[in-house]
Amino acid sequence: MRLSERTAVVTGAASGIGRATARRFAEDGASVLVADRDGEGAEAVAALLREDGFAARAAAVDVADEASVAAMVEAAIAWTGRIDTVAANAGIMVEGSILSVSVANWQRAMDVNSTGAFLTARHALPHLVKSAGTLVFTASTVALAGMKGIAAYAASKGAVAALARQLAADFAEHGVRVNAVAPGAVRTPLSESQFRARAKDDAEFEALLGQVIARYPLKRWCTPEEIAEVILFLATSRSAWITGQILPVDGGLLELR
Ligand SMILES: NC(=O)c1ccc[n+]([C@@H]2O[C@H](COP(=O)([O-])OP(=O)(O)OC[C@H]3O[C@@H](n4cnc5c(N)ncnc54)[C@H](O)[C@@H]3O)[C@@H](O)[C@H]2O)c1
């Protein structure tokens, strides 16, 4: 267990990829701060982890709000005195092409996905320097390749990928490694909500999900646990020689077309 005696902070940990990552980090021995805008959801995830014998606490955080992010980081320090790894994972989907997305929704994508990643990194990095720790962002395949109809979301994730590379360059001299995962289609409330909104019934919903998967060489949705496994890899010494990478976890989508 590479994360025993270590403290991990996971944002967006009440659901989907973040929830799976919090559990995977806990299984690897970490004390996990389960942080999410949904404070009750975060508490429920932390309570389940504690029931299973793991060390976990919850924090309500809005990653787009600097004071809230500072308080989250302080909560981790007050708890264990250290932060060794951060999964900056909180994010929202914003749909629409550049002609249809409103300026307000563009701004929302930027606030949560880009500024949220920036603020989480900014407040955690002084502690990661002390622990020679790791930072793993959740970007997206759309940070690396074009996809129709999600201009604001893709731009917000492009910023996350660029930030990951820049921070890797800036903090390598401190022994801090910074990477990002770039997931393809992972079945979570975030991805399902896109298709629920468009489908008139369950059959159409399932048909839309099927259309997504048809584009993937591996022909199935990814699970949150499969992304969590890669985040754990990037967060621990298993990946000791890797920094500044944006790692696609995408069932072959980007390389095998
Ligand atoms: N699901 C996919 O197919 C997919 C693909 C590529 C990238 N991603 C990215 O993975 C990350 C996790 O997404 P998911 O699919 O698990 O979604 P999800 O909706 O299941 O979970 C996202 C979590 O983030 C939280 N959150 C949203 N805004 C927040 C804020 N301002 N402050 C704190 N927490 C906030 C939500 O409450 C939720 O618990 C996101 O960054 C998303 O963009 C998802």
The ligand as an SDF file (V2000), in Angstrom:
LIG
                    3D

 44 48  0  0  0  0  0  0  0  0999 V2000
  -18.0830   10.8950  -17.2070 N   0  0  0  0  0  0  0  0  0  0  0  0
  -17.3390   11.0950  -18.2870 C   0  0  0  0  0  0  0  0  0  0  0  0
  -17.5990   10.5320  -19.3480 O   0  0  0  0  0  0  0  0  0  0  0  0
  -16.1480   11.9990  -18.2120 C   0  0  0  0  0  0  0  0  0  0  0  0
  -15.2710   12.0230  -19.3090 C   0  0  0  0  0  0  0  0  0  0  0  0
  -14.1650   12.8560  -19.2690 C   0  0  0  0  0  0  0  0  0  0  0  0
  -13.9330   13.6490  -18.1590 C   0  0  0  0  0  0  0  0  0  0  0  0
  -14.8100   13.6020  -17.1050 N   0  0  0  0  0  0  0  0  0  0  0  0
  -14.5110   14.4600  -15.9570 C   0  0  0  0  0  0  0  0  0  0  0  0
  -14.4310   13.6630  -14.8040 O   0  0  0  0  0  0  0  0  0  0  0  0
  -14.7110   14.4600  -13.6630 C   0  0  0  0  0  0  0  0  0  0  0  0
  -15.7120   13.7380  -12.7940 C   0  0  0  0  0  0  0  0  0  0  0  0
  -16.9130   13.6060  -13.5390 O   0  0  0  0  0  0  0  0  0  0  0  0
  -17.9670   12.4330  -13.3050 P   0  0  0  0  0  0  0  0  0  0  0  0
  -18.2760   11.8850  -14.6320 O   0  0  0  0  0  0  0  0  0  0  0  0
  -17.5320   11.5480  -12.2030 O   0  0  0  0  0  0  0  0  0  0  0  0
  -19.2340   13.3340  -12.8940 O   0  0  0  0  0  0  0  0  0  0  0  0
  -20.2340   13.3050  -11.6690 P   0  0  0  0  0  0  0  0  0  0  0  0
  -21.2610   14.3200  -12.0110 O   0  0  0  0  0  0  0  0  0  0  0  0
  -20.6360   11.9180  -11.3530 O   0  0  0  0  0  0  0  0  0  0  0  0
  -19.3280   13.8460  -10.4620 O   0  0  0  0  0  0  0  0  0  0  0  0
  -18.8490   15.1570  -10.4340 C   0  0  0  0  0  0  0  0  0  0  0  0
  -18.8380   15.6390   -8.9880 C   0  0  0  0  0  0  0  0  0  0  0  0
  -18.2870   16.9600   -8.9720 O   0  0  0  0  0  0  0  0  0  0  0  0
  -19.0390   17.7230   -8.0660 C   0  0  0  0  0  0  0  0  0  0  0  0
  -18.9340   19.1420   -8.3910 N   0  0  0  0  0  0  0  0  0  0  0  0
  -19.4830   19.8040   -9.4440 C   0  0  0  0  0  0  0  0  0  0  0  0
  -19.1900   21.1070   -9.3690 N   0  0  0  0  0  0  0  0  0  0  0  0
  -18.4500   21.2840   -8.2460 C   0  0  0  0  0  0  0  0  0  0  0  0
  -17.8760   22.4060   -7.6160 C   0  0  0  0  0  0  0  0  0  0  0  0
  -18.0260   23.6500   -8.1240 N   0  0  0  0  0  0  0  0  0  0  0  0
  -17.1680   22.2210   -6.4760 N   0  0  0  0  0  0  0  0  0  0  0  0
  -17.0320   20.9890   -5.9390 C   0  0  0  0  0  0  0  0  0  0  0  0
  -17.5770   19.8850   -6.4720 N   0  0  0  0  0  0  0  0  0  0  0  0
  -18.2890   20.0350   -7.6150 C   0  0  0  0  0  0  0  0  0  0  0  0
  -20.4780   17.2280   -8.2170 C   0  0  0  0  0  0  0  0  0  0  0  0
  -21.2560   17.5650   -7.0740 O   0  0  0  0  0  0  0  0  0  0  0  0
  -20.2600   15.7250   -8.3800 C   0  0  0  0  0  0  0  0  0  0  0  0
  -20.2980   15.0510   -7.1400 O   0  0  0  0  0  0  0  0  0  0  0  0
  -15.1970   15.8040  -14.1890 C   0  0  0  0  0  0  0  0  0  0  0  0
  -14.1320   16.7430  -14.1410 O   0  0  0  0  0  0  0  0  0  0  0  0
  -15.5680   15.4900  -15.6240 C   0  0  0  0  0  0  0  0  0  0  0  0
  -15.4880   16.6250  -16.4510 O   0  0  0  0  0  0  0  0  0  0  0  0
  -15.9020   12.8060  -17.1100 C   0  0  0  0  0  0  0  0  0  0  0  0
  1  2  1  0
  2  3  2  0
  2  4  1  0
  4  5  1  0
  4 44  2  0
  5  6  2  0
  6  7  1  0
  7  8  2  0
  8  9  1  0
  8 44  1  0
  9 10  1  0
  9 42  1  0
 10 11  1  0
 11 12  1  0
 11 40  1  0
 12 13  1  0
 13 14  1  0
 14 15  2  0
 14 16  1  0
 14 17  1  0
 17 18  1  0
 18 19  2  0
 18 20  1  0
 18 21  1  0
 21 22  1  0
 22 23  1  0
 23 24  1  0
 23 38  1  0
 24 25  1  0
 25 26  1  0
 25 36  1  0
 26 27  1  0
 26 35  1  0
 27 28  2  0
 28 29  1  0
 29 30  1  0
 29 35  2  0
 30 31  1  0
 30 32  2  0
 32 33  1  0
 33 34  2  0
 34 35  1  0
 36 37  1  0
 36 38  1  0
 38 39  1  0
 40 41  1  0
 40 42  1  0
 42 43  1  0
M  CHG  2   8   1  16  -1
M  END
$$$$
